[in-house]
Amino acid sequence: MTEQQIDDTDAVVGAGAPERVGVLGGGRMGAGIAHAFVLAGSQVIIVERDAAAADAARGRVTESLRASVERGWSEPLVELEGRITVALDVDAFTDSGLVIEAVPEDEGLKADALARVEAVLTDRAALASNTSSVSIDRLAAGLTRPERFLGLHFFNPVPASALVEIVLGDATAPALANDARAWVEALGKTPVTVHDAPGFASSRLGVALGLEAIRMVEEGVASPGDIDAAMELGYKHPAGPLRTTDIVGLDVRLGIAEQLHRDLGERFAPPQLLRDMVAEGRLGKKAGRGFYDWT
């Protein structure tokens, strides 16, 4: 996650972006991914579980696109909206050159979703997961074409983030890795490429810092504001680890920490304070309160 802002007008329209892109899941992340590809000139198909979720996904993308137009994007909103289709069945992805899975961070859920999507794609289509911590190789094990699969880890909020982490599995074809870098650059974002490992690079480092900051609050070392100020002013982080945790979502951070705890051991054990705050519904910005009051 980063709070670095980018100007939408810096995106390179149509340069390297697939003509038709599918997004499975239209929540906060899926809608942000759809927004990015629409601005890059792609036709985007969002598949959701039911009509209400599909309508909500369309609304999220429309509002995000409207904000881009208000900031000076050169195309009218009606043209951008014309590139969005919402559907209720993965069969809608049949003609897509790239489909990105953006369902909740649960390995079983993702594996099932990816297998269902792959079954309707052509042999040349690419399949990606937006996972922030689940092993790409483990997800690839359930696919028939693992060479056409990789991770595309977008950051929240997608429109404002300049980074996409490309995660390569053991079976990912080199040509697909090259294509992925071109797609990310076509979105006006910067790709970083990592090989599959627990937490990849960004989640592993970001969660390690965030968990230690939470332990410091738990131990009474300093207030959230002072801990964040130390990293923002002393190390030039655009947002401190606790503010970042609030923006990402405490439940999301807890889920990643639990995955890393299983894979890498006790140094990623979630602090009890984090578990307690999630249980209390203090999930961060989206809930109005976390380490900070967002109301």
N, C-alpha and C positions, 0 to 999 in steps of 0.2 A: 504494500500500500504506500502511496506517496501523495502528498498534497501539492506537488509541483503542478502548476497550471500550465496548460498549453493552449495556444490560440487555435481554434478550429480551422482558421483559414490557412494554417501551415500544412494541413493534411493534403496529400497528393491524390487527387481524385482519379480513380481508375487505374493507377499505375501499379500493376501487379496483383490487385485484389481479384479473387475469383468472381466470375459473373453471377453465380448463384451460391449463396451461403445459407446453411441451415443452422439454427440455434435451438437446442433441446432444453427448454426451461426458460421462462421469461421473467424470472425474478429480478432482483437488483442487478446481479452480475450478467445474467442473460440479456436483459434489456440494454445494459451498457455495451455489451459486445455487439448486439444488433445495431445500436446507434453508430458505433464506430465503422462498421462495414457499410451501412447506408451512406454515410458521408463519403466513403471511399468509392461509391458508385455501384456497389453490389445490390442485386435483388436479394432480400433477406426473408427467409421463411422461419417463423417461430412456431414451435409445436409445444402445446401445453396440455395438461391432463383433462381439463374440462372447459366449457364455454366461459365460465366466470373468470377462470385463471387466464384464458386467452385474451379476454377483453381487458383485464388488468394489465397484462403484458403490453398490449397495443398502446394503452394509455401511458404507461411508463416511457415507452420509446417515443411517442408523440411529444410528450412534455419535454423530454431531453432534446429532441430535434428542434422544438420551438425555441428552447433556450439558445441553441446554436445559431438559429436564424436571427434572434434578437442580438446576439453578439457579433453579427456581421457576416454569417455564412452566405455565400453568393447565390444559392439556389432557394427558390420559394418553398415554404413548408409543404404545400400541396404536392410538389414534385418529389420531395423526400418521402412523404407519407405513401406515395404511389409505389415505392420500392419495398414496402412491408406487406407481408402476408402472414396471417395467423391461421393455424390449423390444429386439429385435435388428434391426428394420427401420423406416425412416422413415415407413412407412405408418401406424405407431402415432400419428403426429402429426396425422392427418387432421382431427380435431375440435378441435384446439388453437387458442386465440385468439392465443397468442404462442408462438413457438419461439425459443430462444436457442442459437446455435451456440457451443460451448465446446471445440473441438478444438485441437490444438497450433498455435502461432503460425507457421504457414506459409501464405503467401498462396494458393498453388495448392491446397493441401489445403482451406483455408477456402472458396475460391470453388467448388470442386467440391461440398463438403458443402452449402453454401447453395443451390446450384442443385437438388440432389437433394431437399432439404427443401421448397423453394418449390413444386416440382412436385406435391406432395401436399396443399398447403394450400388453403383457400378464399380467394377474392378479398379477404375482409375480414380475414383473419388477418394478424398482424404478424410480421415476421421480424427478428431482431437478431443481431449478432455481438458476442461478448465480447472482441474483439481489443483489444490494448493499443497497437498501433502500425500495423497495416495500414490503408491508405486505405479509408474507407467508400465513396467514389465509385468506386474501382477494383473493389471487391467488388460494388457495385451494377451495374456495367457488364454483368455476366453474368446479371442477373436480368430477368425479364419484368415485375415489378411493383416497380420501385425506390422508388416513392412509399410502399410499405409496409415499407421497410427502414431500419434505423438501427443505430448502435452502442450497446450497453449494456455499458460497461466496469466490471465489478465488480473489487473489490480483495481481495487475499489477506492474511489469511484472511477470507472473505466474512462469516461470522457475527459477527466482531468489528469489521468495518470499517463506518464510518458513511457512506461516500461511494459514489455511483455516478455515473460520468461518462457523460452522454448525448451521443452524437456524431451530428450531423445531416449527412447528405449533401446535395448540391445538389438531389436529387429528393425528399428526405424530405418527406412531407405535413405541414403545420403541425398538423393535428389529431392525427397520430401522435405528434408531439413533445409535445403537451399530454398525451396518454394516457400516454406514457412517464414524464413527471414524476409523474403520479398513481400509477403502478405503483411507482415508487421510494419515494414517500412512504408507500405502503401497506406497504412492507417495514420501515418505521421508519428509513429511511436518507435522506440528503440528496442531491438531484440537483444536479449542475452541468451546464450545457449549453454545448457548444462546437461549432463548425463544423469540418468535416473539414479537417485539416492534419496534416503529418507528426508523429506522436507525440502528437497532440491537445494537451491542456494538461498533464495529470498525468505522462504518460510522458516527454514532452519535458523538463520541468523536473526531474523526479525522476532521470532518467538522466543529465542534464547534471551534476547535483550528485554522483551516484554515480561517474561516470567520473572526475571531477576528484579525488575522494577516493581512488580506486584509483591514479591517477597519483601522488598524494602518497605513498602507501605504496610504490609502485614506485621513487620517487626518494629514499626514506629520509627524508622530511620529518618524519614522526611515525608512531607506532604506530597500528593500527586503533582501539584503545581510546581513545587521546588525541584522534584526529580526531573520533570519534563524540562524545566528551564535550564537545568544543568546540561542536558543533552542538546537542547536547542541553541543555547548561547555558547556552551563550551565546545561542542562538537559539530555545530552547524547543521544539526538535523532539522528538516523543515517542520517536523512535529515530533514531540517527545514520545517515548514508548507507551505511556499511559493514555495520552490523547489518541495516539494511533490505535491502541487497543479499543478504545471507545468507538472510533470510526469504523474499524474492521468489524466489531461486534464481539463481545466477551464470549458468547456461545461459540462463535466461529473459532476464536483463539483457543478456547478450551478443547474443542474437537481436534484441532491440529496438534495441540500439546499432548493429548491422549494418544494420538497416532504416533507421534515422535517418542513418547514415553515407551510405547510397546516396541518400537523399532530400535531406539538408541539408548534406552536405559534411564536411570534415576535422574540424570541431570535435566531431563525434560518433564519430571513429575509436576503436575499442575499444583500450584499453591492452594491451600484450603480456602483462602480468601477468594480466589477466582471461582472455585466451585460454589461457594456460598452466594456470591453475587449473581451468578447465573441462576441458581435455584430461586433467588428472590426476584428474578425478572429484571435485574439491573444489567441490561445487555449492552448499554452504551448509547450512542447517538440515536439509533433507530427506536429505542425504548424511552428516550427522553432523559435517561440518567444512567450513569455508570460510575467512572471515577470523577466525572464532571456532571454538572447539571446542564442539559441540552434543551431545556424547555424555553 
